[in-house]
Amino acid sequence: MNNVIIVAYDISNNKTRSKFSKFLQQFGVRVQFSVYEIQSSKRVLNIVKSAIKANFKKLFEDGDSIYIFTTNQSKTERYGSAKLLDNDLIIL
């Protein structure tokens, strides 16, 4: 099964938002301004969740949010430029 993690966030502080975006770039592809798609594994999911708790949670302001969705890539429908994303994303 080819699982993906979708991380969507709304972070008001520019510095925190930029730091979080740079963190996510290590693992996946930005598909919208505040949305990343990451090839999923238990290890990667644990890294992302641990980093949020250890490094970012303390920086959040009222109203900030991060959503993490895990889904099967074959069940993801893509339209427009989203369908051009490489389904065989490999992270080294």
C-alpha positions as a Markdown table, in Angstrom:
| # | Residue | x | y | z |
|---|---|---|---|---|
| 1 | Met | 0.0 | 0.0 | 0.0 |
| 2 | Asn | 1.3 | 3.4 | -0.9 |
| 3 | Asn | 0.3 | 5.8 | 1.9 |
| 4 | Val | 0.7 | 9.5 | 2.0 |
| 5 | Ile | 0.5 | 12.0 | 4.8 |
| 6 | Ile | -1.2 | 15.3 | 4.1 |
| 7 | Val | -0.1 | 18.1 | 6.4 |
| 8 | Ala | -2.2 | 21.3 | 6.4 |
| 9 | Tyr | -1.4 | 24.2 | 8.7 |
| 10 | Asp | -2.5 | 27.7 | 9.6 |
| 11 | Ile | 0.3 | 29.4 | 11.6 |
| 12 | Ser | 0.0 | 33.2 | 12.1 |
| 13 | Asn | 3.6 | 34.1 | 13.0 |
| 14 | Asn | 5.7 | 34.5 | 9.9 |
| 15 | Lys | 8.9 | 33.2 | 11.4 |
| 16 | Thr | 7.2 | 30.1 | 12.9 |
| 17 | Arg | 5.3 | 29.4 | 9.7 |
| 18 | Ser | 8.5 | 29.7 | 7.6 |
| 19 | Lys | 10.4 | 27.4 | 10.0 |
| 20 | Phe | 7.6 | 24.8 | 9.9 |
| 21 | Ser | 7.5 | 24.9 | 6.1 |
| 22 | Lys | 11.2 | 24.4 | 5.8 |
| 23 | Phe | 10.9 | 21.5 | 8.2 |
| 24 | Leu | 8.2 | 19.9 | 6.1 |
| 25 | Gln | 10.3 | 20.4 | 2.9 |
| 26 | Gln | 12.7 | 17.8 | 4.2 |
| 27 | Phe | 10.0 | 15.1 | 3.8 |
| 28 | Gly | 7.6 | 16.1 | 1.1 |
| 29 | Val | 6.3 | 18.3 | -1.6 |
| 30 | Arg | 4.3 | 21.5 | -1.1 |
| 31 | Val | 1.0 | 21.1 | -3.0 |
| 32 | Gln | -0.7 | 24.3 | -1.7 |
| 33 | Phe | 0.7 | 27.3 | 0.2 |
| 34 | Ser | 0.1 | 25.7 | 3.6 |
| 35 | Val | -0.3 | 22.0 | 2.5 |
| 36 | Tyr | 2.4 | 19.4 | 2.1 |
| 37 | Glu | 2.2 | 15.8 | 0.7 |
| 38 | Ile | 4.6 | 13.4 | 2.3 |
| 39 | Gln | 5.3 | 9.7 | 1.4 |
| 40 | Ser | 4.1 | 7.9 | 4.5 |
| 41 | Ser | 5.9 | 5.5 | 6.7 |
| 42 | Lys | 5.6 | 4.9 | 10.5 |
| 43 | Arg | 9.1 | 6.4 | 10.9 |
| 44 | Val | 8.4 | 9.6 | 9.0 |
| 45 | Leu | 5.0 | 10.1 | 10.7 |
| 46 | Asn | 6.6 | 9.7 | 14.1 |
| 47 | Ile | 9.4 | 12.2 | 13.1 |
| 48 | Val | 6.8 | 14.8 | 12.0 |
| 49 | Lys | 4.6 | 14.3 | 15.1 |
| 50 | Ser | 7.6 | 14.3 | 17.5 |
| 51 | Ala | 9.0 | 17.5 | 15.9 |
| 52 | Ile | 5.6 | 19.3 | 16.1 |
| 53 | Lys | 5.4 | 18.4 | 19.8 |
| 54 | Ala | 9.0 | 19.2 | 20.7 |
| 55 | Asn | 9.8 | 22.1 | 18.5 |
| 56 | Phe | 6.7 | 23.8 | 17.2 |
| 57 | Lys | 3.9 | 23.4 | 19.7 |
| 58 | Lys | 5.4 | 25.8 | 22.2 |
| 59 | Leu | 5.6 | 28.5 | 19.4 |
| 60 | Phe | 1.9 | 28.3 | 18.5 |
| 61 | Glu | -0.3 | 31.3 | 19.1 |
| 62 | Asp | -4.1 | 31.2 | 19.7 |
| 63 | Gly | -5.8 | 30.2 | 16.5 |
| 64 | Asp | -2.8 | 28.3 | 15.0 |
| 65 | Ser | -3.5 | 24.8 | 13.8 |
| 66 | Ile | -1.9 | 21.8 | 12.1 |
| 67 | Tyr | -3.9 | 18.9 | 10.7 |
| 68 | Ile | -2.3 | 15.6 | 9.7 |
| 69 | Phe | -4.2 | 13.3 | 7.4 |
| 70 | Thr | -3.0 | 9.8 | 6.4 |
| 71 | Thr | -4.5 | 8.2 | 3.3 |
| 72 | Asn | -3.8 | 5.7 | 0.6 |
| 73 | Gln | -2.4 | 7.5 | -2.5 |
| 74 | Ser | -4.5 | 5.3 | -4.8 |
| 75 | Lys | -7.6 | 6.8 | -3.2 |
| 76 | Thr | -6.5 | 10.4 | -3.8 |
| 77 | Glu | -8.1 | 12.2 | -6.7 |
| 78 | Arg | -6.1 | 14.9 | -8.3 |
| 79 | Tyr | -7.2 | 17.6 | -10.7 |
| 80 | Gly | -5.5 | 20.5 | -12.4 |
| 81 | Ser | -1.8 | 20.9 | -11.7 |
| 82 | Ala | -2.1 | 18.6 | -8.7 |
| 83 | Lys | -2.4 | 15.6 | -11.1 |
| 84 | Leu | 1.2 | 16.5 | -12.3 |
| 85 | Leu | 2.7 | 15.5 | -9.0 |
| 86 | Asp | 5.0 | 12.6 | -9.3 |
| 87 | Asn | 3.4 | 9.5 | -7.7 |
| 88 | Asp | 6.8 | 7.9 | -7.2 |
| 89 | Leu | 8.2 | 10.5 | -4.8 |
| 90 | Ile | 11.5 | 9.3 | -3.4 |
| 91 | Ile | 13.2 | 11.0 | -0.5 |
| 92 | Leu | 16.9 | 10.3 | 0.0 |
